Amino acid sequence: MSTEISVAIVGVGSIGSYLVQAIRDGSAGATRVSAIADRSEMVPRLREVACQNRCAWTTDPLSVLHHEPSIVIEAAGPHVVREYAIPLLERGANVFVMSAGALAEA
């Protein structure tokens, strides 16, 4: 019996939306989106995606942790990695970085 993995996604642009869609369609196995986050300019998109996926949304990437995700996936760009990856890790989150180029800049 597999255990469902709870995922939070930071970034609902092209990559983040693709990930949400794959999870919703079952392409990612026993996974569900618990929360999504993006910039305040993205609130209309956040609301739309959250409604479609019955998940929480926020403009504060750190607050996705209130929904106890098993993993936080960054899909928002190098600036988000630089600003939030370490604080997320310090709070005990497992973080998957899509914008790997940010790690080379560190």
C-alpha positions as CSV (number, residue, x, y, z in Angstrom):
1,M,0.0,0.0,0.0
2,S,1.5,3.3,-1.0
3,T,1.3,6.5,1.1
4,E,0.2,9.7,-0.6
5,I,2.9,12.4,-0.8
6,S,1.8,15.9,0.0
7,V,3.5,18.5,-2.2
8,A,3.7,22.3,-2.0
9,I,4.7,24.1,-5.2
10,V,6.2,27.5,-5.2
11,G,5.6,29.1,-8.6
12,V,2.5,28.6,-10.8
13,G,4.0,29.7,-14.1
14,S,4.7,27.3,-16.9
15,I,6.7,24.7,-14.9
16,G,4.6,24.9,-11.7
17,S,1.4,24.7,-13.6
18,Y,2.7,21.6,-15.5
19,L,3.6,20.0,-12.2
20,V,0.2,20.7,-10.7
21,Q,-1.5,19.3,-13.8
22,A,0.6,16.1,-13.7
23,I,-0.2,15.6,-10.1
24,R,-3.9,16.2,-10.7
25,D,-3.9,13.7,-13.6
26,G,-2.2,11.0,-11.6
27,S,1.0,11.1,-13.6
28,A,3.0,11.7,-10.4
29,G,1.7,8.6,-8.6
30,A,0.2,8.9,-5.2
31,T,0.7,12.6,-4.8
32,R,-1.5,15.6,-4.0
33,V,-0.9,19.3,-4.0
34,S,-1.5,20.7,-0.5
35,A,-0.5,24.3,-1.2
36,I,0.8,26.6,-3.9
37,A,2.6,29.9,-3.6
38,D,3.7,32.7,-6.0
39,R,4.1,36.5,-6.1
40,S,1.2,38.9,-5.3
41,E,0.9,39.7,-9.0
42,M,-0.1,36.1,-9.5
43,V,-3.1,36.1,-7.2
44,P,-5.7,35.5,-9.9
45,R,-3.7,32.5,-11.2
46,L,-3.1,31.2,-7.7
47,R,-6.9,31.3,-7.0
48,E,-7.6,29.6,-10.3
49,V,-5.1,26.8,-9.7
50,A,-6.1,26.4,-6.1
51,C,-9.8,26.1,-7.0
52,Q,-9.1,23.5,-9.7
53,N,-6.9,21.4,-7.3
54,R,-8.7,22.0,-4.0
55,C,-5.5,23.3,-2.3
56,A,-4.4,26.3,-0.3
57,W,-2.7,29.2,-1.9
58,T,-0.5,32.0,-0.5
59,T,1.9,34.8,-1.6
60,D,4.4,33.8,1.1
61,P,6.4,30.7,0.2
62,L,7.3,30.0,3.8
63,S,3.6,29.7,4.8
64,V,3.2,26.6,2.6
65,L,4.7,24.8,5.5
66,H,1.5,25.3,7.5
67,H,0.0,22.6,5.2
68,E,2.7,20.1,6.2
69,P,3.9,19.1,2.8
70,S,6.3,16.2,2.5
71,I,8.2,18.2,-0.1
72,V,8.3,21.8,-1.3
73,I,9.0,22.1,-5.0
74,E,10.5,25.4,-6.2
75,A,9.4,26.2,-9.7
76,A,9.6,30.0,-9.6
77,G,13.1,31.0,-10.6
78,P,16.6,31.5,-9.1
79,H,15.5,34.5,-7.1
80,V,13.1,32.3,-5.1
81,V,15.8,29.7,-4.5
82,R,18.2,32.4,-3.2
83,E,15.5,34.0,-0.9
84,Y,13.6,31.0,0.4
85,A,15.5,27.7,0.0
86,I,17.6,28.1,3.1
87,P,14.7,29.4,5.3
88,L,12.6,26.4,4.1
89,L,15.4,24.0,4.9
90,E,16.0,25.6,8.3
91,R,12.3,25.0,9.1
92,G,12.7,21.3,8.3
93,A,11.3,21.2,4.8
94,N,12.5,18.9,2.1
95,V,13.1,21.2,-0.9
96,F,13.3,20.2,-4.6
97,V,14.9,22.9,-6.7
98,M,13.9,23.2,-10.3
99,S,16.0,26.3,-10.9
100,A,19.3,24.5,-10.4
101,G,21.3,27.4,-11.9
102,A,20.7,29.3,-8.7
103,L,22.8,26.7,-6.9
104,A,25.8,27.4,-9.2
105,E,25.6,31.1,-8.3
106,A,25.8,30.4,-4.6
